[in-house]
């Protein structure tokens, strides 16, 4: 398992070592020891899974502190463009974002720490998305930023005419008006 640093501190792309043969493949999707060796100490308490069709954009979601979540995300089927936005006010990369393609083919994962908003768009016909969280879901702490915020200017890799966004996500706050306490 290889942890790849991004241009934003504490945000990692994870590439597993995949063992393939005529029977199929095997890889470790999580190894606590490797994470600890890289000073990443987590205790995951909840796993979530979603299935979406081409053009779906979910996000940008987060939970306020003290209920904020670190997420380890991956794709079990299909391909998504996954995005994390730094909401940590004292961070030199506050308001910056990183996007990465995650797929069942490349088996990459994205480790998104507390203090980030998260979202993804579906680039394949369908996608099954899975993520581990280190805190439980708390509906009272849930917040979001509108996926098409002009300050963030995220390219979701989907033409707007083909995007499918929930009414709730369309009504999320702009980056400058969103409540943040990180």
N, C-alpha and C positions, 0 to 999 in steps of 0.2 A: 504494500500500500504506500503510495507516494502522496505527500501533502504538498500542494503547490501554492505558494503565497501569491496573492493578487496585489494590485497596487493599493488596496485598502487594508490597513492593519487588521489582523484577526479574521479576515475573510479568506477562506481556503477552498480551492478546488481539489478534490481527492480522486486520484486515479488508482484503482485497485490493480493488483497483479492477477491477471486472468490466466487460468490453466485450462487449455482447450485440448480435446482429443476427439476421437471418433464417437465417443459417447455424448459429448456436449461440452460444458464448461463448468468451472468452479472458481469462486473468488470469495475473499472475506469482504463483507460490506461494512463491517465495523470491527475494530480491534482496540479495546480500551488501553492496552499497553502502549501501542504506537501513539495514540492520542496523548497519553500522559508524558511520554518521552518528548513530545513537542509542546509541553506545558499547556495542554488542553485538558482540563479536568471537568468532565461532565457526568451527570447521572440522568440518563433518559428515563422519562416516566410515562410517555404517551406516544403511540404510533398512530399515524393518520394515513389514509389513502383516498385518492379521488380519481375519477375517470372523466375525461373531457374529450370533445370532438375538435376537429380542425378549426382554428380561428378563435377558440375560447381564450380570453385573457382573464386571469384571476389575479386580483391584487390591486393595489399594494397594501398588504395587511401587516399589522403588528399589534402587540399588547404593551400597554404602559407598564413601567416599573411600579411596583415590585413584581408584577406578573409577567414581565417580558420573557420571551422564549428564545433559546438557541435552537436552531433547526438543522438537522442533517437531512438533506433532500436528495432524492434520486428518482429515476424513471424506470419502471418495470416493463413498460411496453410503449413503443412509439418514441417521439422526440418533442422536447419542449425547449423554449428559450427562457432561461431562468434569470431573474434579476433581483439583486439586493441593493438597497439604498441606505447609506450611512446617515443615521438620525442622531448621532452622538454629538451634541453641541460643542464640546471641547476637542473634537477630533479635527485634525488638519484636512480630512477628507469629508467633512460634514457636507451633506447635499450631493455628494458624488455617488455614482452607482457603477456596478459591474454586472455584466451579463455573460452567461455561459450556456452553450448548448449541451443539454443532458439528454442522453438517449439510452434505449435498451442495447444499442450496439456499442457505444463507447463506454458505457457503465460508469461514467463519471458521476461524482456526487459533489454537492456544494454545501459547505459548512457555513451557516449564517448565524453569527453571534447575536446576543441580546443587543438592542439598540439599533436594529436594522428593520426596514420595511422590506417585505418580500412579495414577489409576484412572478407569474410565468404566463407564457403564451404557448398554445399547442400548434406545432408545425407539421405534425403527421395527421393521418386520417382520424386516429384516436390516440390517446395517451393515458396510461395509468401511472399516477404520480404518488410517491410514498415519502413520508417524512417522519423523523423521530424528533420529539421535543423534550427539553429538559424541565419544562414547567407545564402544568395542566392548563387547558383552555379556560379562560375566564371571560365570559361575555361582557362583563362590566368594564373590563380593561381594554377591550378590543377597539382599535382605531384603524384608520386607513388614509391613504393619499390617492387621489384620482390617478388612474393609470395613464391618462394623457396630459398630465400636468406640464405646462409649457416651460417652467423652470428646469425640470428634470429632463424633458425632451427625450424620452426613452424610445428607441426604435425597437418595437416588439416583433419585428420581422414578419408582420402580417399587414396586408393592405387594410386600411380603415374600413373599406366597404365590405371586407370579409371577416371583420372582427365581431365576436360575440361576447358582450360584457353584461353582467347582471345590472339591473337597475340600481341596486345598492352600491356596487362599485362605481357606477357612473356618478353617483351623488357624493362620493368621498371628497374630503377637503383638499384644497390645493396645498402644495408643499409649505408655503409660507403661513398658511392659516391652520395647518394640522397641529393638534395637540401632541407635544413631544416632551418627555421628561427624563431624557437619558443624559 
